[in-house]
Amino acid sequence: MSNSPNRILATVVGAVYLVIGALGFTATSGVGFFSTEGGLLLGIFEVNPFHNVTHLVIGAALLIAALSNVRASRTVNVVIGVVYLLLGLVGLFIVGSPFNILALNVPDHALHFASAALLLAVGLGADKSTRPSVA
């Protein structure tokens, strides 16, 4: 694996999200899959099983991209960064509603915005000779 900032970031963030996704199941015993209120992970982040599965999928996507090549990691960093930015924005309006199928809370929003900023900054700013592919 090269020392590409995008590959390094995708590896680190992917591994963190895989661990968080797995740990989330320790906080969701008895919580419905799409419950709008979940258990607290690390005593801060509200999660339900669906939220945990999404963390596992995102972590896996980042790791697979990182192990593939620079272009793949850059593309996945940008795409997931955009998704997290949108999720952060939408999350501000769905807390306390039946649409909150990820059991989001305010600390989740902060983490999603931070993840978006980091993934987008590196995805759009580093490895400029490799452009992300457009879907």
Residue pairs with C-beta under 8 A, 6 or more apart in sequence:
1 7
1 11
1 66
1 67
2 70
4 70
4 73
4 74
4 126
4 127
5 122
5 126
5 127
6 66
6 70
6 73
6 74
6 77
6 122
6 123
6 126
6 127
6 130
7 66
7 69
7 70
7 73
8 66
9 73
9 77
9 118
9 119
9 122
10 62
10 63
10 65
10 66
10 73
10 76
10 77
11 62
11 63
11 66
11 67
13 59
13 62
13 115
13 118
13 119
14 58
14 59
14 60
14 61
14 62
14 63
14 65
14 66
15 59
15 63
16 59
17 55
17 56
17 58
17 59
17 62
18 55
18 56
18 59
18 60
18 63
19 59
20 41
20 55
20 59
21 52
21 53
21 54
21 55
21 56
21 58
21 59
22 52
22 56
23 41
23 42
24 41
24 47
24 49
24 51
24 52
24 55
25 49
25 52
26 41
27 38
27 39
27 40
27 41
27 47
28 38
28 39
28 47
28 48
28 49
28 52
29 39
31 37
31 38
31 39
31 48
31 49
31 103
32 48
32 49
33 48
33 49
33 50
34 48
34 50
34 101
35 48
35 103
36 48
36 96
36 97
36 98
36 100
36 101
36 103
37 46
37 48
37 103
38 46
38 47
38 48
38 51
38 103
39 46
39 47
39 48
40 46
40 47
41 47
44 107
45 105
45 107
45 108
45 111
46 103
46 104
46 105
46 107
46 108
47 103
48 101
48 102
48 103
50 101
50 102
50 103
51 102
51 103
51 104
54 102
58 80
61 76
61 80
62 73
62 76
62 77
62 80
64 72
64 76
65 72
65 73
65 75
65 76
65 77
66 72
66 73
70 127
70 130
71 130
71 131
71 132
71 133
74 123
74 126
74 127
74 130
74 131
74 132
75 123
75 132
75 133
77 119
77 120
77 122
77 123
78 119
78 120
78 123
78 124
78 132
79 132
79 135
80 115
80 119
81 115
81 116
81 117
81 118
81 119
81 120
81 123
82 116
82 120
84 112
84 113
84 115
84 116
84 119
85 112
85 113
85 116
85 120
87 102
87 104
87 112
88 109
88 112
88 113
88 116
91 100
91 102
91 104
91 108
91 109
91 112
92 109
94 100
94 104
95 104
95 105
95 106
102 108
123 132
